[in-house]
Amino acid sequence: MEFLFFFSLAGVIIVSLILKFDKKQAVKVNAVLKESRSVPPLFMLKSTEQKISILKAALRYDDVPQNMAAAASLSNIYNAQSESTRLSKVQELKLLSSKYNNGLISIEAYNAKLDELLEQVQSQGGSFELAC
């Protein structure tokens, strides 16, 4: 009879320890889940970075003139119509990036807008290349 009492007491103690451990783990998991909600999806971030680099290369992002005199000299080098289109697309990219960086749009909306802009630029073909 003593053995039955001893084993039932040991069983209750073990079950209570398991329940305490389970509760601690649930609290830890909930804390991690709360923290991870604010982190954007990794693959979407990587995709967004790739789209931005493709757009910057296609639009010659670094060739944006700093003033009107520089813009006038660029019109002699590049096709005027495609140059104005290119500059407007560069401005769209800058505006879109600033909206995302300021938290005005979500990563999903940013990614979708980059898709649209990339499609528009690719539909232009090679018209943003140097005029020969």
Sequence and secondary structure as in RCSB ss.txt:
>XXXX:A:sequence
MEFLFFFSLAGVIIVSLILKFDKKQAVKVNAVLKESRSVPPLFMLKSTEQKISILKAALRYDDVPQNMAAAASLS
NIYNAQSESTRLSKVQELKLLSSKYNNGLISIEAYNAKLDELLEQVQSQGGSFELAC
>XXXX:A:secstr
 HHHHHHHHHHHHHHHHHHHHHHHHHHHHHHHHHHHHTS  HHHHHHHHHHHHHHHHHTTGGG  SSHHHHHHHH
HHS HHHHHHHHHHHHHHHHHHHHHHTTSS HHHHHHHHHHHHHHHHHTTTTTS   
